[in-house]
Amino acid sequence: MKNQISRTMALVVLAVAPALAQTTPDEGTITITPLAFSTDYMFRGVRNGGFSYQPAVEFSKGPWELALYTNLLISDKDVMGTNNLEMDWVASYTWNIVPDAFTIKPGVTAYHYPRAKKDEGAYNAVFEPSLSFGSSLGDVNLSLNLYYDLVQKGPTYEFAADYTINIASGLDLELAALAGKYDWSDLSPVEENVKASGNYFQAGVTLPYEFSKRSVLKAGWYFSKGYYFDGDGSKTGDLGKGVFTLSYSYTF
């Protein structure tokens, strides 16, 4: 397990090192999250594994954002079979249509599963363009997120809201909730026309504590529940799960 964690962190460092070496504050910011853990790996209401290590690197410059998010399963690896390592490459651009009030954000995510095997029914990579519409109503942020999976051939629709309460100097309380629905028509690389659909919701709270403007520790909890339907429309099961998270990040 230690070797797996070391290799995952090495991949993250190699991905960001060139940008870190050449970037100054005027050129953008880099946020590294070397320590990030989750008691379960939930994605759109589906439990993809147990206790996980989730380091990340994020780069932003003006309206541009680039990021690498990873997930290494430490327990319950059999849930995803050979997909116990995931690397998500994200790029986006934010248009401020109405400053501090309304934004449009096109983007794309490449989900990479280095250890996946197609002959066992798992894609090695899927690609998902997205378009998000964001709005701020006072201290409440709302967003409508539209995705389309080019490999599994189907859309995902998601609505999200978040609200931040300042408790004390350096300590906030972040409340967040989302609900979504997906409908895919090509779930398997082995069999043709394997359909899957479902809907999900998630709600939780995060306590970020700022040691400084650059150094942040976050502890959180959320509840996620999904309803999955197979190709003929019959419900095959649902799962509700409470998940604890803990992370530390530093911004350059």
C-alpha positions in Angstrom: 0.0 0.0 0.0 2.8 2.4 0.8 4.3 1.8 -2.6 1.0 2.6 -4.3 0.7 5.8 -2.3 4.2 6.8 -3.2 3.7 6.1 -6.9 0.4 8.1 -6.9 2.1 11.1 -5.3 5.0 10.9 -7.7 2.6 11.1 -10.7 1.0 14.2 -9.2 4.3 15.8 -8.5 5.6 15.0 -12.1 2.4 16.5 -13.5 2.8 19.8 -11.8 6.6 20.2 -11.5 7.1 22.0 -14.8 4.4 24.6 -14.1 5.5 25.1 -10.5 9.1 25.8 -11.6 8.0 28.5 -14.1 5.1 30.1 -12.3 5.2 33.3 -10.3 2.2 34.8 -8.4 1.6 37.2 -11.3 1.3 34.2 -13.7 -1.2 32.2 -11.7 -1.6 30.1 -8.6 -0.9 26.4 -7.9 -2.7 24.6 -5.1 -1.3 21.2 -4.0 -3.2 18.8 -1.8 -0.7 16.2 -0.8 -2.9 14.8 2.1 -6.5 13.9 1.3 -8.4 11.0 2.6 -12.0 9.8 2.3 -13.7 6.9 4.2 -15.5 5.9 1.1 -15.2 6.7 -2.6 -18.7 7.9 -3.8 -19.2 9.2 -7.3 -22.7 10.3 -8.4 -24.4 8.2 -5.9 -22.4 5.1 -6.7 -19.9 3.6 -4.2 -16.8 2.9 -6.2 -14.7 1.7 -3.2 -13.7 2.1 0.4 -11.1 4.1 2.2 -9.2 6.3 -0.3 -6.2 8.5 -0.7 -7.0 11.5 -2.9 -4.1 13.9 -3.6 -4.7 16.7 -6.1 -3.0 19.5 -8.0 -4.9 22.7 -9.2 -3.6 25.5 -11.4 -5.5 28.7 -12.1 -4.6 31.8 -14.1 -7.4 34.4 -14.8 -10.4 32.5 -16.2 -8.4 29.3 -16.9 -8.3 26.3 -14.5 -6.3 23.1 -14.9 -6.4 20.3 -12.4 -5.4 16.7 -11.7 -7.5 14.8 -9.2 -6.6 11.2 -8.2 -8.2 8.4 -6.2 -6.3 5.4 -4.9 -8.4 2.8 -3.2 -6.9 1.4 -0.1 -9.7 -0.8 1.0 -12.7 -2.6 -0.8 -10.7 -2.5 -4.0 -12.9 -5.3 -5.5 -15.8 -2.9 -5.9 -14.1 -1.4 -9.0 -12.0 -4.4 -9.9 -8.9 -3.3 -11.7 -10.0 0.4 -11.5 -8.5 0.9 -8.0 -6.4 3.8 -9.4 -8.2 6.8 -11.0 -6.7 10.0 -12.4 -9.0 12.8 -13.5 -7.6 15.5 -15.8 -9.8 18.7 -15.8 -9.6 21.9 -17.9 -12.1 24.7 -17.8 -12.6 28.4 -18.7 -15.0 30.8 -16.8 -16.8 33.6 -18.5 -18.0 36.3 -16.0 -21.2 37.3 -17.9 -22.3 39.4 -14.9 -19.5 40.0 -12.4 -20.1 38.3 -9.1 -23.6 37.2 -10.3 -23.6 35.0 -13.4 -21.0 32.8 -15.0 -20.7 30.3 -17.9 -18.0 27.7 -17.6 -17.2 25.2 -20.4 -14.8 22.4 -19.6 -13.7 18.9 -20.2 -12.7 16.0 -17.9 -10.6 13.0 -19.0 -11.1 10.1 -16.5 -8.1 7.8 -16.7 -8.1 4.3 -15.1 -4.4 3.1 -15.7 -5.1 -0.4 -14.4 -8.4 -1.1 -16.1 -8.7 -4.0 -18.5 -11.2 -3.8 -21.4 -11.5 -7.6 -21.6 -12.9 -7.5 -18.0 -15.5 -5.0 -18.9 -13.8 -1.8 -17.8 -12.9 1.3 -19.9 -9.3 2.5 -19.6 -10.5 6.1 -20.2 -13.7 8.1 -20.7 -14.0 11.8 -21.8 -16.7 14.2 -20.6 -17.2 17.7 -22.0 -19.2 19.9 -19.7 -21.0 23.2 -19.5 -21.9 24.9 -16.2 -24.1 27.9 -15.5 -23.4 29.6 -12.1 -25.3 32.2 -10.2 -24.8 34.0 -6.9 -27.8 35.1 -4.7 -26.1 36.9 -1.9 -24.1 34.3 0.0 -25.7 31.4 -1.8 -24.1 30.0 -5.0 -26.1 28.0 -7.4 -25.0 26.0 -10.5 -26.5 24.0 -13.3 -24.0 21.5 -14.7 -24.4 19.6 -17.9 -22.1 16.8 -18.9 -21.9 14.4 -21.9 -19.8 11.2 -21.8 -18.4 10.6 -25.2 -17.4 7.0 -24.5 -20.3 5.7 -22.5 -22.5 7.8 -24.7 -24.9 9.7 -22.4 -25.7 12.9 -20.6 -25.6 13.8 -16.9 -27.6 16.7 -15.5 -26.7 18.1 -12.1 -27.9 21.0 -9.9 -25.8 22.2 -7.0 -25.9 24.8 -4.2 -23.5 25.9 -1.5 -23.5 28.4 1.3 -20.6 29.6 3.6 -21.0 30.8 7.1 -18.1 32.6 8.9 -17.7 31.2 12.4 -14.5 32.9 13.6 -11.3 34.3 12.2 -9.9 31.6 9.8 -12.8 29.2 10.4 -15.8 28.8 8.1 -18.7 26.4 7.9 -19.5 25.4 4.3 -22.8 23.8 3.5 -23.3 22.1 0.1 -25.9 20.0 -1.7 -26.4 18.6 -5.2 -28.8 16.4 -7.1 -28.3 14.8 -10.5 -29.4 12.3 -13.1 -27.4 10.3 -15.7 -28.4 8.1 -18.7 -25.7 6.1 -20.5 -26.2 3.8 -23.5 -22.7 2.1 -23.8 -21.6 1.1 -20.3 -19.4 -1.8 -21.3 -16.5 -2.1 -23.8 -17.2 -5.8 -24.1 -20.9 -5.9 -24.8 -22.8 -3.6 -27.1 -25.7 -1.4 -26.0 -25.4 -2.0 -22.3 -27.5 0.8 -20.9 -27.5 2.3 -17.4 -29.3 5.2 -15.8 -29.7 6.6 -12.3 -30.3 9.6 -10.1 -28.5 10.7 -7.0 -28.3 13.4 -4.4 -25.6 14.5 -1.9 -25.6 16.9 1.0 -22.8 17.7 3.5 -20.8 20.1 5.6 -17.1 21.1 5.5 -15.0 23.0 8.1 -12.0 24.6 6.5 -9.5 26.1 8.9 -7.0 28.6 7.5 -3.5 28.5 9.1 -2.8 31.3 6.6 -4.2 32.4 3.3 -2.1 29.7 1.6 -2.4 26.9 4.1 -5.8 25.2 4.7 -6.9 22.1 6.6 -10.4 20.8 5.8 -12.6 18.3 7.7 -15.9 17.3 6.3 -18.9 14.9 6.2 -21.5 14.3 3.5 -24.3 11.9 2.9 -24.7 10.5 -0.7 -27.4 8.3 -2.0 -28.0 6.9 -5.5 -30.7 5.0 -7.3 -29.5 2.8 -10.2 -31.6 1.3 -13.0 -30.4 -1.3 -15.5 -31.1 -1.4 -19.2 -34.7 -2.6 -19.0 -35.6 0.1 -16.5 -35.8 -2.1 -13.4 -34.3 -0.8 -10.2 -31.2 -2.9 -9.2 -30.4 -1.3 -5.9 -29.7 1.9 -4.1 -27.2 2.9 -1.5 -27.1 5.7 1.1 -23.7 6.3 2.7 -22.2 8.8 5.1 -18.6 9.8 4.2 -15.9 11.6 6.3 -13.1 13.5 4.5 -9.9 15.2 5.7 -7.4 17.1 3.6 -4.6 19.6 3.8 -3.7 22.0 0.9 -1.1 24.7 0.2 -1.3 27.4 -2.4 1.8 28.8 -4.1 
